[in-house]
Every structure is written in structure tokens, then in C-alpha cells.
């Protein structure tokens, strides 16, 4: 009976240690999530969405960039810097 009580005590201590580790990792994950959301918000804050430009399948990123810059400069009269 003493051995069973000792084993239960060890298991309960181990369970508490594991709970502590889980809480620690959950806290770290929550902080990382908050940082990720902050960075994501900052990234979006400095961008604009344009819905009037149609993309072609064969069009490269740079082709789309040139078209977008042209629309911003000519139609919207917005200055663009490299």
C-alpha cells in the first residue's frame, strides 16, 4: 500500500510539472500570436488594395507592378518612388 501511495504521489507531482510546462508553452504561444498579429497589422497598414487591375496567367510580378505603377501615376496622379 505504501508503494502505491508513493507511486501516486510521484504521478501527481509529475502531472503538476507537466501542467506547468503546458501553461508556460501556452503563454509563449499567446505572446508569439500577439506579435504575429501586430506585425501583420503593420504590414497591411502600409499597403493598399487595388481591385481594377486584371492579371493574366502569363503575367509576371514585374509586369503587374509596371501596370499598377502606370495606373497610379497617370490616372490617379500619385507619385511613386522605387
N, C-alpha and C positions, 0 to 999 in steps of 0.2 A: 504494500500500500504506500509506503514511504517513497519507493522508486516511482510509482505512478504520480504521486503528488509533485515530486521533483521534476519529472518529465513535463507535467502540465505547467509548472512554474516556468520552466525553460521555454516551452512553446509560447506561453503568454508574453514573456519578455521579448521573444523573437517577433511575435506578432506586433507588439508595440513599436519595436525598432523599424519594422517594415512599414507600419503606418506613418512613422516619422519621415522615412525616406520618400514615401509616396507623396506626403504633404509638401516636402521640400521640392520634389520634381514638379508637382502641380503648380507651386508658386513660381518656379523658374519658367515653366511653360507659359503661365499667365503673363509674366513680365515680358517674355520674348514676343508673345502675341501682341501686347500693347505697343512694343517698339515697332513691330512689323506694321501694325495699323497706322502708327504715326508716320513712318517712312512712306507708306503707300499714300496716305493723305497728302503729304508734302509733294510727292511726285505728281499726283493728279492736280494739285493746286497750281502747278506751274505749266499746265498743258491746256490745250483747247481741243474740242472735238469738232470736226468739220464733217457734215453729212452730205454735201453736194458733190463730192468728187467720186466718180465711179472708178473702180480699179479693174484692170484687165488681168487675166491669169498670167500672161507672159510679161507683165509689167514688173520691173524690179523696184526695190525700195527707193532707189535713187530717182527713177522715173516718176514715181508718185511724189517724191519730195520736190522735184522740179515743177511739176504741175501745181502742187499745193503752194509753193513759193510764188509762182506766177499769179495765181488767183489772189493771194494775199496782197501782192504788190500792185497789180493792175486794177482789179475790181474793188478791193477793199482799201487800197491806198495805205497799206500797212508796211512800215519799214521792217526789213528782215536783215539780221546780221548772221554771219556764218557761225 
